[in-house]
Amino acid sequence: MPTSRQLLRALETMAGVGFGIFNTDDGTVRWSDGLHVMACDTESVGRPLPLDAMADLFHAEDRPRLFEAFHQMMRGSAPIHRRFRLVRPDRTLRLLDLQPQQLVDANHYPCGWLICVLDVTEADNLARFATRERQRQQALLGFFDPDLAWLSSADARQIELVFRSDRTDVAVDTALTQDWLELIHPDDREAMQAVSSDTSKALVRCRIAVAPGQYAWAESARMPVRDASGMLVEWFGVTRLLPEPSVSVTRSDDDSAIVGMTGATIRAARAMLDWTIPILSQRAGVSVSTIMRIEEASDPTPSTRRPATMSKLVAALSDGGVVFQHTVTGKIAISL
């Protein structure tokens, strides 16, 4: 039969937690087995660790804040900084959140601290991933200025409307299933069903209902939403009505092909290809910092200041499958 300590160690390991007692008299911490398992430091199990030895388990950049946190506890106050990076022997990092609770003796005099340590690495990774996905979606929204925005299941059988602009009277329910095809012109439905199941298609055009018996041409773009492992979870899409025709932009050495190109255009085109900035940098031969400056520039036409650089970016994105188009109003549209 396993001992109670073995059971506690197993529970701590599965839950990603550990506990410690900080003795403010001698400045040592006695950790439970769970923290040692996180650190892959089984040699120190059961032994109190002085602050210097404990700090060696953490990232060098975090040690000053770690010392300050424990010094604050020695002075009887809760620490301000509570999140630190633990470095394992194999150089992998775990992000730990320290939650201290002051202990008092029988006379209600402070005698130390109970510290609960939570491994929040996965939660932090998911939060960062979600932030990146939101930024990509915002880039797509910002460029397309859509009439509709929607989420669909990975197989495109279920669609949920998440945004509708004031410019359109398209009457659709906020939650759609197979009925979303009823919005499509009867002559376009078969083609739309084929395109929706093709994960390589990111942009399509078809006629959608804008009023009973009335249809208008619309352009829809979608981008994959993936989980942290890279698996396709759903699609985020935008749709805008097309009141006017457009003409394609052909690649040439003439700077006129990039007139009107903005950082937002480059960012949206990169998002459609699911490219990171380093990938675009490698494909275009343009530094990461330059791409970042172009994408974030407030200047609506950065191409007028660096046409050669913008031409390289457009060429790389075009080679990746993006089609840049000048509309008759002078704006640039993108498609795949």
Buried (B, 14 or more C-beta within 10 A) or exposed (E): EEEEEEEBBBEBBEEBBBBBBBBBEEBBBBBBBBBBBBBBBEEBBEEBBEBEBBBEBBBEEBBEBBBEBBEBBBEEEEBEEBBBBBBEEEEEEBBBBBEBEBBEEEEEEEBBBEBBBBBBBEEBEEEEEEEEBEEBBEBBBEBBEBBBBBBBBBEBEBBBBBEBEEEBEBEBEEEBEEEBBEBBBEEBBEBBEEBBEEEEEBBBBBBBBBEEEEBBBBBBBBBBBBEEEEEEEBBBBBBBBBEEEBEEBEEEEEEEBBBBBBBBBBBBBBBBBEBEBEBBBEBBEBEEEBBBBBBEBEEEBBBBEBBEBBBBBBBBBBEBBBBBBBBEEEBBBBBB
